[in-house]
Amino acid sequence: MADKIVKTKYYKCLKAFGDDAFCQCLKNNLPVVSNFEMYITAITSTKEEMDYPNLKDDDKKMIDAIYKVRETCVNKTAGKKK
């Protein structure tokens, strides 16, 4: 089941961004329980818009992990663009 979630996340990313290296990075580093829609919501919303202070601790950890993974993947793949 986890493998299916990871593959779905990867294919949705690839469909949206068309960048294999970036999507591979997200696939390999985002928390398994997250999905691509969670990723998009987190990176396109402010913490205020997500009512971050009032979220459960597990949800805060998920959002923090998504931000960290995005930064890692951008830094890892940005230099490979031509």
N, C-alpha and C positions, 0 to 999 in steps of 0.2 A: 504494500500500500504506500509506504514512504517513497519507494522508487517511482511510483506513478505520480505522486505529488511533485516530486523533484522534476521529473520529465515535463509535466504540464507547465510548471513554473518556467522552465527553460524555453519551451516552445512559444509560450505567450510572450516572453521577453523578446525572443528572436523575431516574432511577428511584429512586435511594436517597435523595436529598435534596429533590427537587422545587423546586429554586431555580435558575432559568434563569441569572440573573446570576452566581451563584457558579460554576455548572458551566461557563458560557462562559469565565469567568476561568481555571478549572483547565484547560479544553481549550486555551486560548490560551497558557498559561504553563508547564504541566508539560512536562518533557522528552518528546519524541516517543516515545522508546524505553520510557518507563514505561507502565504500564497502571493501570486503576482499582484493581485488587487490590493492586498495589504501594503505591499512595497510601493505601489503607485500612490496610494492614499498617504502614506507616511512621507514620501519625498515631495509631494505636491501640496502638502498642508503644513501650516505652522503648528507648533505645539499648542498654541492657544486655540486654534480651530479644532484640534482633536481633544480639547479639554484635558490636556496631559496631567495637570495636578490632581485631578479627580479620578484618574484611571487606576485600576488595580495594579499592584506591583508587577505582576507577570506581563501585563499589557505595556507598561512602561519599559520593562526590560526588552520586550519585542521591538518596540519603536527605537530604542537606543541601539539595539543590535542592527536593525535595518539601516540606520544612519551610518553606523560604523562600517558596515559591509559596503554600502554605496561609495563611501569615501575611499575605501580600500580598492574597490573595483575600478573606479574612475582613475585613481592614481596609477593603478597597475596597467590599464589599457590605454590611457590617454597618450602616452609616449609612443605607442605603436601605430598611431594614425599617420597617414601620409598625405 
